[in-house]
Amino acid sequence: MASVKSLKKEDLYCSCPYTDLPFATTDELETLSTFIGQARAIEALQFGMEMQSEGYNLFALGPAGVGKQSLVEHFIEQEMIGEGTPDDWCYVNNFVQPQKPVALRLPPGKGSELYKDMKRLSEDLLNALTTSFESEEYQMRRQMLEDELKEQPEKYFDALQEKAKELSFVLLKMPTGLVFAPLQDGEVVTQKAYEELSDEVKAAIEEKEEILQKELQKILRRMPQWQREEREKLKDLEREVAEFTVSSLLEELYEKYNELTSVCAYFTAVKEDILDNLKILLNKDEETILSLRRYRVNVLVDQTQLGGKPLVYEDHPNYANLFGRVDRIAQMGMLSTDFNLIRAGALHRANGGYLLLDARKLLTQPMAWEGLKRALTSRQIRIESMDQILSLTSTISLEPEPIPLSVKVVLFGSRTLYYLLSAYDEEFRELFKVAVDFSDTMERDEENHMLYASLLATLIRKEKLQAFDQGAVARVIEHSARIAGDSQKLSAQMGGLMDVLREAHYWSKRAGRSVTCREDVQKAIETHKRRHSRIQENMQEQTLRGTIFIDTDGSRVGQINGLSVLQLGSVSFGRPTRITVSVRMGKGKVVDIEREVDLGGPLHSKGVLILTSFLSARYATHHPLTISASIVFEQSYSGVDGDSASSTELYALLSAISGLAIRQDLAVTGSVNQYGEVQPIGGVNEKIEGFFDLCQARGLTGKQGVLIPAANVKHLMLREDVCLAVERGQFSIYPIESIDQGIELLTGVEAGEISEDGHYPEGSVNHLVQQKLSEYNERWMALQKAYKGKEQDTSESPE
């Protein structure tokens, strides 16, 4: 097998040629008006926005920092040009059922006009009514009516008075009421005189008085009727006068809103309510002032200044902020409410347009997600308090009339959240049918270098930073490839790059430069890492002081340096880890100690099982695999997952079986399959740099290096000091395609290829492994035979 050659400097870092950037500074570049690298997302947006069928709401999925919200907002703003403005919505009093306010739909801008008109009406109403009822005409008509109404009972009383006179009686008004008094010679008979009369005369007087009392009672019984008629006629007069006054006030409004049937119907209801509540309105007390609120208009959504479809982003999507609420005010120690205290939610403001929401925030708010699904399904916005929804209280509250809903909802979230909702929420799949999948990378080529430069220029202008020169832009592009983890890709995550731009600007200004250069970008990258490198430095210090055992020279059997990546906040770094393997005769099981103590994840356990499969397939096709092995990450006290160390573990396992020592000045990463092929892994740059930093701290010898999967070479974007060390022959990076290539490098012994008769070359790694496993098998069979013989002898012996 041909030996593996170490990579050259040009393989380790893909620089951005200045020839791809034909400008001196970003001031020469035009502002980018389109988004780059998101063709799939833009196509999905176009489709989702134009598709008007029910359920075609959108979910923008992708990692944070790729500009999901910016792209969606920009796209919608471009699409909204020339689109019609949705209607205004108002709530007005329901005079029949005040607890159920009525919703009015008006053309854009008419809501605020109606509010002003009704406010002016309520302010003019009292003055107009007062003037009408204080007018001379009204007072005269009222006096005439009162006089007319008084004539009827007076006529009956006059007739009764005449009859009393005929019977020698007179009707007197006493404090105790009306009484009849007998007359004698035209004078009222005194009590003393009456007592002196004879019994016959007294009886005659009493008989006449009884007749008169009956007549009086008839008149008195009719008095309530006459009073009722008087009140009704006075009320009719007041209503007639008030109706004329109110009609004159409403006449202009009827004419102004004559095309809006619902508004005209509301005016009619207002008129009837005013006429029904004249007594309250004319009292001119505090109750009158409060009663005028009945005729106000609560403008829930005013589109006067919009000029197109609304675009609403709700940052805090709790239930009240989405669906609105009903406020309460304290009056005389009690809480009260009315339709004027109804407040709009984000759905009201976005009705007829677009509503943008963060999916994670939405899902963490009680009842908000379920409420949104109900609203989209029913296509109605209902304003309900949480108390009503959960039936926590039985108090009477407002039940505003639902408002028809027509909105396009766009949710933003991670891919994980999208697929979880798709899997576990059937309604989600029916309501959010359009997935706007944002890519976190884009192709890196000459054309995209220039587009990326224009994008950076746009961001620089937006942030009001000073111009970046050609070298600075090139370094940002190279750093973008490093963030993408691929030398042939560029990162679409602008969040981290914006920090680099801002910090490079800072260092440039601090150095007194008017244009940001490559040196400033490099310093921004280095200082950012420095600020977050305390834990990394502490780990390296512990290794250098011998607290953590990692060898970088010599050779050891069953011991190898593995590489892992730790992610802490916005910074990730590589960490060397010692992996050891011990072997013995057994039943063909490779024990994953990490898994046994619940520190190993399922992917790591999968990798260990692949090792068993590899050993069986390569070395034990004609006899059982009679080996037991234990694998452990030394000094590892946290969870281990992923299969990126499976090739490393296999090398240590082959070393332990064959007895060949592994070089400790080499570190290894890469996963392996059942055929011994080394597969690519993630974080290759950080892993290489982690081992390099340790070797550099101890002193580079020229023999140290890292074995990586050959498929990871295209991902390399290593630091400049690593590249220089490789160029000077102080450090090596080997691309490995198979386990055989790797074991040769690690042991210095040929792996050996299998012959037609199934044997490996004498002294090769594979031969030593096969030989050792054969020895284990022979010993195992001998032990099994001896054990069975012993059992047989025992069974034949006499009792």
HUBEL-V69682 format. One record per residue. N is the residue number from 1. RES is the residue in one small letter. OMEGA is omega in degrees with one decimal (NA if undefined). D_FIRST is the distance of its C-alpha to the first C-alpha in Angstrom with 1 decimal. Layout:
{{N:RES:OMEGA:D_FIRST} {N:RES:OMEGA:D_FIRST}}
//
This chain:
{{1:m:-178.3:0.0} {2:a:179.4:3.8} {3:s:-178.9:6.4} {4:v:178.8:9.0} {5:k:178.6:12.2} {6:s:-178.4:15.5} {7:l:175.9:18.1} {8:k:-177.0:21.0} {9:k:-177.4:24.7} {10:e:176.9:25.4} {11:d:-170.6:22.8} {12:l:-174.9:24.7} {13:y:178.9:28.2} {14:c:-177.7:29.7} {15:s:177.6:33.1} {16:c:-179.2:36.1} {17:p:179.3:37.1} {18:y:178.5:40.7} {19:t:176.9:41.1} {20:d:-175.9:40.8} {21:l:-176.2:43.9} {22:p:176.5:46.7} {23:f:179.0:49.4} {24:a:177.5:50.6} {25:t:-179.1:51.5} {26:t:176.5:51.7} {27:d:-178.2:55.4} {28:e:-176.2:54.6} {29:l:177.6:52.9} {30:e:176.8:54.9} {31:t:-177.3:55.1} {32:l:-178.0:52.8} {33:s:179.4:54.9} {34:t:177.3:52.1} {35:f:-177.7:49.2} {36:i:174.5:45.7} {37:g:-177.9:42.6} {38:q:-177.5:44.7} {39:a:-179.0:45.4} {40:r:-179.1:44.9} {41:a:-179.2:47.2} {42:i:176.8:49.8} {43:e:179.8:49.8} {44:a:177.5:50.4} {45:l:179.6:53.1} {46:q:-179.8:54.8} {47:f:-176.1:54.8} {48:g:-179.1:56.0} {49:m:-178.0:58.8} {50:e:-179.1:60.1} {51:m:-174.6:59.9} {52:q:179.2:63.3} {53:s:-177.1:63.0} {54:e:175.6:63.3} {55:g:-177.4:60.2} {56:y:170.0:58.2} {57:n:-169.9:57.9} {58:l:172.0:54.7} {59:f:178.6:52.1} {60:a:-175.0:50.1} {61:l:179.6:46.9} {62:g:-178.9:44.1} {63:p:177.5:43.3} {64:a:174.6:46.0} {65:g:179.5:46.3} {66:v:176.4:45.4} {67:g:-179.2:49.0} {68:k:-176.6:50.0} {69:q:-179.8:53.6} {70:s:-179.4:54.0} {71:l:-179.6:52.6} {72:v:-179.8:54.7} {73:e:179.5:57.8} {74:h:-178.9:57.3} {75:f:-178.6:56.8} {76:i:179.5:59.9} {77:e:177.1:62.0} {78:q:-178.9:61.1} {79:e:-175.3:61.8} {80:m:-178.5:65.1} {81:i:178.4:66.7} {82:g:179.8:69.7} {83:e:-176.5:69.5} {84:g:178.3:72.7} {85:t:179.6:73.7} {86:p:-175.6:74.1} {87:d:170.6:77.5} {88:d:174.7:79.0} {89:w:179.4:79.6} {90:c:169.4:82.6} {91:y:177.3:84.1} {92:v:-176.2:87.9} {93:n:170.4:90.3} {94:n:-172.0:91.0} {95:f:178.5:94.7} {96:v:178.1:94.9} {97:q:-174.4:92.0} {98:p:-179.1:91.2} {99:q:179.4:88.2} {100:k:-179.0:86.4} {101:p:-176.6:86.2} {102:v:177.5:85.9} {103:a:177.7:83.1} {104:l:177.3:84.1} {105:r:-177.1:81.9} {106:l:175.6:82.9} {107:p:-178.1:81.7} {108:p:178.5:79.7} {109:g:-178.0:82.0} {110:k:-179.7:84.8} {111:g:179.4:84.0} {112:s:177.4:84.9} {113:e:179.1:88.0} {114:l:177.7:89.1} {115:y:-179.3:88.6} {116:k:-179.4:90.8} {117:d:-179.2:93.4} {118:m:175.1:93.7} {119:k:178.4:93.8} {120:r:177.9:96.6} {121:l:-178.4:98.3} {122:s:177.9:98.2} {123:e:-178.6:99.6} {124:d:-172.0:102.4} {125:l:-176.6:103.2} {126:l:179.8:105.3} {127:n:-178.8:107.3} {128:a:179.5:108.0} {129:l:179.4:109.1} {130:t:179.9:111.2} {131:t:-178.7:112.9} {132:s:-176.7:113.6} {133:f:174.4:115.1} {134:e:-178.1:117.2} {135:s:-179.2:118.5} {136:e:-179.1:122.3} {137:e:180.0:121.8} {138:y:-178.5:119.8} {139:q:-179.8:122.3} {140:m:179.5:125.2} {141:r:179.2:123.6} {142:r:179.9:122.8} {143:q:179.0:126.4} {144:m:179.8:127.8} {145:l:178.9:125.7} {146:e:178.7:126.7} {147:d:-179.8:130.3} {148:e:-178.8:130.1} {149:l:179.1:128.4} {150:k:-174.7:131.1} {151:e:-175.0:134.0} {152:q:177.9:133.3} {153:p:179.8:133.7} {154:e:178.8:136.5} {155:k:179.5:138.4} {156:y:179.0:138.3} {157:f:177.6:139.3} {158:d:179.1:142.2} {159:a:179.0:143.4} {160:l:179.1:143.2} {161:q:179.6:145.1} {162:e:179.8:147.9} {163:k:177.8:148.1} {164:a:-179.2:148.3} {165:k:178.6:151.1} {166:e:-179.0:152.9} {167:l:178.9:152.6} {168:s:174.4:153.7} {169:f:174.1:150.3} {170:v:-179.8:148.0} {171:l:-177.2:144.2} {172:l:174.2:143.1} {173:k:-179.3:139.7} {174:m:177.4:139.4} {175:p:-178.9:136.5} {176:t:178.8:136.0} {177:g:179.8:136.0} {178:l:179.2:138.5} {179:v:175.4:141.8} {180:f:178.9:145.1} {181:a:179.4:148.3} {182:p:179.6:151.8} {183:l:173.6:154.4} {184:q:-176.1:158.1} {185:d:176.7:160.2} {186:g:179.6:157.0} {187:e:179.8:155.8} {188:v:-179.3:153.1} {189:v:179.4:154.6} {190:t:-178.4:153.9} {191:q:-179.5:152.8} {192:k:179.4:156.2} {193:a:-178.7:158.0} {194:y:-178.7:155.8} {195:e:-178.6:156.5} {196:e:-179.3:160.3} {197:l:179.8:160.0} {198:s:-177.7:161.2} {199:d:-179.7:158.9} {200:e:-179.2:159.7} {201:v:178.6:158.8} {202:k:-179.1:155.6} {203:a:179.6:154.6} {204:a:179.2:155.2} {205:i:-178.2:153.2} {206:e:179.0:150.3} {207:e:178.3:150.4} {208:k:-179.8:150.1} {209:e:179.7:147.3} {210:e:178.2:145.3} {211:i:-179.2:145.6} {212:l:179.8:144.4} {213:q:177.8:141.5} {214:k:178.6:140.3} {215:e:179.1:140.3} {216:l:-179.0:138.5} {217:q:176.3:135.8} {218:k:-179.4:135.2} {219:i:-178.1:134.6} {220:l:178.6:132.4} {221:r:180.0:130.2} {222:r:-178.0:129.6} {223:m:178.3:128.7} {224:p:179.0:124.9} {225:q:-179.8:124.7} {226:w:178.9:126.4} {227:q:178.3:124.1} {228:r:177.2:121.0} {229:e:178.9:122.2} {230:e:179.7:122.8} {231:r:-179.3:119.3} {232:e:-178.8:117.8} {233:k:176.0:119.8} {234:l:178.5:118.9} {235:k:177.7:115.3} {236:d:177.9:115.4} {237:l:178.6:117.0} {238:e:-179.3:114.3} {239:r:179.2:111.6} {240:e:-180.0:113.2} {241:v:-179.3:113.4} {242:a:-179.9:109.8} {243:e:177.8:108.5} {244:f:-178.9:110.1} {245:t:-178.1:108.6} {246:v:179.5:105.1} {247:s:178.8:105.1} {248:s:177.1:106.0} {249:l:-176.1:103.1} {250:l:-175.3:100.6} {251:e:-179.6:102.0} {252:e:-179.6:99.9} {253:l:176.0:96.7} {254:y:-178.7:97.3} {255:e:-177.7:97.6} {256:k:-175.5:94.5} {257:y:-172.6:92.3} {258:n:179.4:94.0} {259:e:-178.8:90.8} {260:l:-174.7:89.1} {261:t:-177.4:90.7} {262:s:179.9:89.2} {263:v:178.2:90.4} {264:c:176.1:93.9} {265:a:177.4:93.9} {266:y:178.3:93.0} {267:f:178.9:96.0} {268:t:178.3:98.3} {269:a:177.0:97.0} {270:v:-179.3:97.6} {271:k:-179.4:101.1} {272:e:-179.7:102.0} {273:d:177.5:100.6} {274:i:-179.6:102.6} {275:l:180.0:105.8} {276:d:-175.5:105.1} {277:n:-178.4:104.6} {278:l:-176.8:107.5} {279:k:179.9:109.1} {280:i:-176.0:105.9} {281:l:-176.7:105.4} {282:l:-179.4:109.0} {283:n:178.5:109.0} {284:k:175.8:107.3} {285:d:-177.8:105.8} {286:e:178.7:102.3} {287:e:178.2:101.7} {288:t:179.8:102.5} {289:i:179.1:99.9} {290:l:-178.0:97.2} {291:s:179.4:98.2} {292:l:175.8:97.5} {293:r:-179.3:93.8} {294:r:-173.3:94.1} {295:y:176.3:94.4} {296:r:177.0:91.5} {297:v:177.3:88.2} {298:n:-179.8:84.8} {299:v:-177.1:82.4} {300:l:-179.3:79.1} {301:v:179.8:77.0} {302:d:-177.2:78.3} {303:q:-174.3:76.4} {304:t:-173.8:78.9} {305:q:-170.8:76.4} {306:l:179.6:73.3} {307:g:-179.1:73.5} {308:g:179.1:70.8} {309:k:-179.6:68.8} {310:p:173.9:68.2} {311:l:-172.7:64.7} {312:v:171.5:64.8} {313:y:179.5:62.1} {314:e:-175.6:63.2} {315:d:-178.7:61.4} {316:h:-171.0:63.0} {317:p:172.3:63.2} {318:n:-171.5:65.3} {319:y:-177.8:67.8} {320:a:-179.1:70.8} {321:n:179.2:68.9} {322:l:-169.9:67.6} {323:f:-178.8:70.8} {324:g:-177.4:73.6} {325:r:174.5:76.1} {326:v:179.9:79.8} {327:d:176.9:81.1} {328:r:177.4:84.1} {329:i:179.7:86.9} {330:a:177.6:89.1} {331:q:178.2:92.8} {332:m:176.2:95.5} {333:g:-179.4:93.0} {334:m:176.7:91.4} {335:l:178.9:88.2} {336:s:-179.1:88.9} {337:t:172.2:87.1} {338:d:-174.3:87.8} {339:f:178.9:86.1} {340:n:-177.3:86.1} {341:l:174.2:83.6} {342:i:-177.8:80.9} {343:r:-177.5:77.8} {344:a:172.7:75.1} {345:g:-178.6:71.4} {346:a:178.6:68.3} {347:l:176.9:68.6} {348:h:-177.3:72.1} {349:r:-177.9:71.1} {350:a:-177.0:68.1} {351:n:-176.1:70.1} {352:g:-177.5:69.8} {353:g:-170.4:66.7} {354:y:178.0:63.5} {355:l:-179.6:62.7} {356:l:-176.8:59.5} {357:l:171.6:58.5} {358:d:-173.4:55.7} {359:a:-177.9:54.5} {360:r:178.7:53.7} {361:k:-179.7:57.1} {362:l:-175.8:58.9} {363:l:-179.3:57.4} {364:t:179.4:58.3} {365:q:-178.1:62.0} {366:p:173.2:64.2} {367:m:-175.4:65.2} {368:a:-178.0:64.0} {369:w:178.9:61.2} {370:e:179.0:63.4} {371:g:179.5:66.3} {372:l:179.5:64.2} {373:k:178.2:63.1} {374:r:-178.5:66.8} {375:a:-179.5:67.9} {376:l:179.5:65.4} {377:t:-178.7:66.2} {378:s:-177.3:69.9} {379:r:177.4:69.9} {380:q:174.3:72.5} {381:i:176.8:72.7} {382:r:177.4:74.7} {383:i:179.7:75.7} {384:e:176.5:75.7} {385:s:177.6:75.6} {386:m:178.3:73.2} {387:d:179.7:76.3} {388:q:-177.1:77.2} {389:i:-175.9:73.7} {390:l:-179.4:73.3} {391:s:-178.4:77.1} {392:l:-179.9:77.5} {393:t:178.7:81.0} {394:s:-179.5:83.9} {395:t:178.7:85.5} {396:i:179.1:86.6} {397:s:179.4:84.4} {398:l:174.5:84.1} {399:e:-176.6:82.4} {400:p:178.2:81.8} {401:e:179.2:81.5} {402:p:179.8:77.9} {403:i:177.5:76.6} {404:p:-175.6:74.7} {405:l:173.5:71.0} {406:s:-174.1:69.0} {407:v:174.0:65.9} {408:k:-176.6:62.3} {409:v:175.5:60.3} {410:v:176.4:57.0} {411:l:176.1:55.0} {412:f:179.0:52.3} {413:g:180.0:49.6} {414:s:176.8:46.0} {415:r:179.2:43.8} {416:t:-179.1:43.9} {417:l:-179.8:47.7} {418:y:-176.6:47.9} {419:y:174.8:45.8} {420:l:178.2:47.6} {421:l:179.2:50.9} {422:s:-176.6:49.8} {423:a:-169.3:48.7} {424:y:-179.5:51.8} {425:d:-178.2:54.7} {426:e:179.3:55.7} {427:e:179.0:58.4} {428:f:-178.7:55.8} {429:r:-179.7:54.1} {430:e:-174.7:57.5} {431:l:-178.8:58.6} {432:f:-172.6:55.5} {433:k:-175.9:54.0} {434:v:175.8:52.4} {435:a:176.9:49.1} {436:v:-171.5:48.7} {437:d:-179.0:45.0} {438:f:177.4:44.2} {439:s:177.6:40.7} {440:d:176.7:39.5} {441:t:174.3:37.3} {442:m:-178.3:37.7} {443:e:178.4:35.5} {444:r:176.4:34.9} {445:d:-175.2:35.7} {446:e:-179.4:38.2} {447:e:-178.9:41.1} {448:n:172.3:40.6} {449:h:-178.4:40.4} {450:m:177.1:43.9} {451:l:179.4:45.1} {452:y:177.3:43.7} {453:a:177.3:45.6} {454:s:176.6:48.8} {455:l:177.8:48.3} {456:l:178.3:48.0} {457:a:178.2:51.1} {458:t:179.2:52.9} {459:l:179.5:52.1} {460:i:178.3:53.1} {461:r:-179.6:56.5} {462:k:-179.6:57.0} {463:e:-179.9:56.5} {464:k:176.3:58.6} {465:l:177.2:56.0} {466:q:-173.9:56.0} {467:a:175.5:53.9} {468:f:178.1:50.2} {469:d:-175.9:49.0} {470:q:-179.2:46.0} {471:g:179.3:43.7} {472:a:178.8:44.8} {473:v:178.8:44.2} {474:a:-179.7:40.7} {475:r:176.9:39.9} {476:v:178.5:41.3} {477:i:178.1:39.1} {478:e:177.6:36.0} {479:h:177.2:37.2} {480:s:176.6:37.8} {481:a:177.8:34.2} {482:r:178.0:33.3} {483:i:179.3:35.8} {484:a:-178.9:34.3} {485:g:-176.9:30.9} {486:d:-178.6:29.4} {487:s:-179.1:29.2} {488:q:-179.9:30.1} {489:k:172.3:33.1} {490:l:-178.6:36.5} {491:s:174.5:38.3} {492:a:179.0:41.5} {493:q:-173.4:42.8} {494:m:-176.7:45.5} {495:g:-179.6:46.9} {496:g:179.6:44.4} {497:l:177.2:44.5} {498:m:176.5:48.3} {499:d:178.0:48.2} {500:v:179.7:46.0} {501:l:-178.7:48.5} {502:r:-177.0:51.5} {503:e:175.5:50.0} {504:a:175.8:48.9} {505:h:179.5:52.5} {506:y:-177.8:53.8} {507:w:177.5:51.9} {508:s:178.7:52.8} {509:k:-179.7:56.5} {510:r:178.6:56.4} {511:a:177.6:55.0} {512:g:-179.8:57.9} {513:r:178.7:55.9} {514:s:177.5:57.3} {515:v:-179.9:54.0} {516:t:-176.5:50.9} {517:c:-178.0:47.9} {518:r:-179.8:44.2} {519:e:-179.5:45.0} {520:d:178.0:47.2} {521:v:179.5:44.6} {522:q:179.9:42.1} {523:k:177.7:44.7} {524:a:179.7:45.6} {525:i:-176.7:42.0} {526:e:-178.3:41.7} {527:t:175.8:45.2} {528:h:179.3:44.6} {529:k:179.8:41.6} {530:r:-178.8:43.5} {531:r:-175.7:46.3} {532:h:-171.0:44.1} {533:s:-176.3:41.8} {534:r:-177.5:44.0} {535:i:178.5:42.1} {536:q:180.0:38.7} {537:e:178.0:40.1} {538:n:178.6:41.7} {539:m:179.5:38.4} {540:q:178.6:36.7} {541:e:178.6:39.7} {542:q:177.7:39.5} {543:t:-179.0:35.9} {544:l:-179.5:36.8} {545:r:176.7:39.8} {546:g:177.4:37.9} {547:t:173.3:39.4} {548:i:-174.5:36.2} {549:f:172.6:33.4} {550:i:177.0:30.3} {551:d:176.0:28.3} {552:t:173.2:26.6} {553:d:-179.1:25.7} {554:g:-179.1:24.7} {555:s:-179.8:22.6} {556:r:176.7:23.9} {557:v:176.4:23.0} {558:g:-179.2:23.4} {559:q:-177.1:24.2} {560:i:177.2:22.6} {561:n:174.4:24.0} {562:g:-177.5:24.4} {563:l:178.0:26.0} {564:s:180.0:29.0} {565:v:174.6:31.6} {566:l:177.9:35.3} {567:q:178.7:37.8} {568:l:-177.9:41.2} {569:g:-177.7:43.7} {570:s:-175.9:42.5} {571:v:173.4:39.8} {572:s:179.9:36.3} {573:f:-179.7:34.1} {574:g:-178.6:31.0} {575:r:175.1:31.2} {576:p:179.8:28.7} {577:t:177.3:29.1} {578:r:176.3:28.2} {579:i:-179.4:26.7} {580:t:-179.7:27.0} {581:v:172.0:26.2} {582:s:-177.4:28.1} {583:v:179.6:27.4} {584:r:176.8:29.7} {585:m:-178.4:30.6} {586:g:-172.8:32.1} {587:k:175.0:32.4} {588:g:-178.2:29.0} {589:k:173.5:30.1} {590:v:-175.1:28.3} {591:v:174.6:31.3} {592:d:-176.1:31.3} {593:i:179.0:33.9} {594:e:-179.7:34.5} {595:r:-177.5:35.5} {596:e:-179.1:37.6} {597:v:176.8:39.8} {598:d:173.7:39.9} {599:l:-178.8:37.9} {600:g:178.5:34.9} {601:g:-176.7:35.2} {602:p:-179.7:34.3} {603:l:177.0:31.2} {604:h:178.0:29.8} {605:s:176.3:30.8} {606:k:179.0:29.0} {607:g:179.7:25.7} {608:v:177.9:26.3} {609:l:177.0:27.1} {610:i:177.9:23.8} {611:l:178.1:22.2} {612:t:179.4:24.3} {613:s:179.7:23.4} {614:f:-179.6:19.6} {615:l:-177.9:20.2} {616:s:-176.6:22.5} {617:a:-176.0:20.5} {618:r:-168.9:17.3} {619:y:-173.8:19.0} {620:a:179.6:22.7} {621:t:-177.2:23.1} {622:h:177.8:25.4} {623:h:-178.4:27.2} {624:p:175.0:28.5} {625:l:-174.5:26.6} {626:t:-179.3:28.9} {627:i:169.8:27.9} {628:s:-179.4:29.6} {629:a:177.1:28.1} {630:s:-179.8:29.8} {631:i:-179.7:28.4} {632:v:169.4:30.5} {633:f:-176.9:30.7} {634:e:177.6:32.6} {635:q:175.1:35.8} {636:s:-173.6:35.7} {637:y:176.5:39.2} {638:s:-175.7:39.0} {639:g:176.6:37.5} {640:v:177.2:33.7} {641:d:-176.2:32.6} {642:g:-178.0:29.8} {643:d:-176.2:26.2} {644:s:178.7:24.5} {645:a:-174.6:23.8} {646:s:177.1:22.3} {647:s:178.6:18.6} {648:t:179.0:20.1} {649:e:-179.9:22.0} {650:l:176.7:19.1} {651:y:180.0:17.2} {652:a:179.3:20.5} {653:l:177.7:21.1} {654:l:177.8:17.9} {655:s:-178.8:18.9} {656:a:-179.2:22.4} {657:i:-175.4:21.5} {658:s:-176.1:19.1} {659:g:178.2:21.2} {660:l:-178.8:18.5} {661:a:179.0:20.0} {662:i:177.9:18.8} {663:r:179.6:19.5} {664:q:176.4:22.7} {665:d:175.9:22.5} {666:l:174.3:20.1} {667:a:-170.8:21.4} {668:v:169.1:19.8} {669:t:179.5:21.0} {670:g:175.6:20.1} {671:s:-177.3:20.9} {672:v:174.8:18.8} {673:n:-175.1:19.7} {674:q:-179.5:19.8} {675:y:178.7:16.5} {676:g:177.1:14.6} {677:e:-179.0:14.6} {678:v:-173.6:15.8} {679:q:-177.3:19.1} {680:p:-180.0:21.3} {681:i:178.8:24.2} {682:g:176.5:27.4} {683:g:-174.9:28.7} {684:v:-179.0:25.5} {685:n:-178.7:27.6} {686:e:-179.3:29.8} {687:k:178.5:27.1} {688:i:-177.1:25.4} {689:e:178.3:28.8} {690:g:178.6:29.9} {691:f:178.7:27.3} {692:f:-179.2:27.8} {693:d:178.8:31.6} {694:l:180.0:31.3} {695:c:-179.9:29.1} {696:q:179.6:31.4} {697:a:179.0:34.4} {698:r:-179.8:33.1} {699:g:-179.2:31.9} {700:l:-176.5:28.7} {701:t:-175.9:26.7} {702:g:178.8:23.9} {703:k:-175.1:21.3} {704:q:179.6:22.2} {705:g:-176.5:20.6} {706:v:173.2:19.8} {707:l:179.6:16.9} {708:i:174.6:18.0} {709:p:178.9:17.1} {710:a:-179.8:15.9} {711:a:179.4:18.9} {712:n:-177.4:21.2} {713:v:-179.5:20.7} {714:k:-179.4:23.6} {715:h:-172.1:25.8} {716:l:171.9:25.5} {717:m:-170.3:29.0} {718:l:178.2:28.8} {719:r:-177.0:31.7} {720:e:-178.8:32.5} {721:d:176.4:32.1} {722:v:179.7:28.6} {723:c:179.9:27.7} {724:l:179.2:29.5} {725:a:176.9:27.7} {726:v:-179.8:24.3} {727:e:-178.6:25.8} {728:r:179.6:27.0} {729:g:-179.1:23.8} {730:q:-175.9:25.4} {731:f:-175.8:23.3} {732:s:176.1:19.9} {733:i:-173.4:18.8} {734:y:175.3:15.1} {735:p:-173.9:14.5} {736:i:178.2:12.5} {737:e:-176.6:11.8} {738:s:177.9:10.8} {739:i:-179.2:11.7} {740:d:177.4:8.4} {741:q:-177.7:7.6} {742:g:-177.0:11.2} {743:i:176.5:11.6} {744:e:178.8:9.2} {745:l:-174.3:11.5} {746:l:-176.7:14.5} {747:t:-175.8:14.4} {748:g:-179.4:12.6} {749:v:-180.0:11.2} {750:e:-180.0:7.8} {751:a:179.2:7.9} {752:g:178.2:7.7} {753:e:-175.9:7.9} {754:i:179.4:11.6} {755:s:-179.3:13.5} {756:e:-179.9:16.6} {757:d:174.6:18.9} {758:g:179.7:17.4} {759:h:178.2:16.0} {760:y:179.4:12.9} {761:p:179.4:12.2} {762:e:176.0:15.0} {763:g:177.9:14.8} {764:s:-179.7:11.6} {765:v:-178.2:12.6} {766:n:177.9:12.9} {767:h:179.9:14.8} {768:l:178.6:17.1} {769:v:-179.8:17.8} {770:q:179.3:18.6} {771:q:-178.9:20.7} {772:k:178.9:22.6} {773:l:176.3:23.3} {774:s:176.9:24.5} {775:e:178.4:26.7} {776:y:-177.0:28.1} {777:n:179.4:28.9} {778:e:179.0:30.6} {779:r:-180.0:32.7} {780:w:179.7:33.5} {781:m:178.8:34.7} {782:a:178.2:36.7} {783:l:179.1:38.3} {784:q:-179.9:39.1} {785:k:179.2:40.7} {786:a:-179.1:42.7} {787:y:179.3:43.9} {788:k:177.9:45.1} {789:g:179.1:46.8} {790:k:178.6:48.6} {791:e:-179.1:49.8} {792:q:178.9:51.1} {793:d:-178.6:53.0} {794:t:-177.5:54.5} {795:s:-178.2:55.7} {796:e:-178.4:57.4} {797:s:-179.2:59.2} {798:p:178.9:63.0} {799:e:NA:64.2}}
//
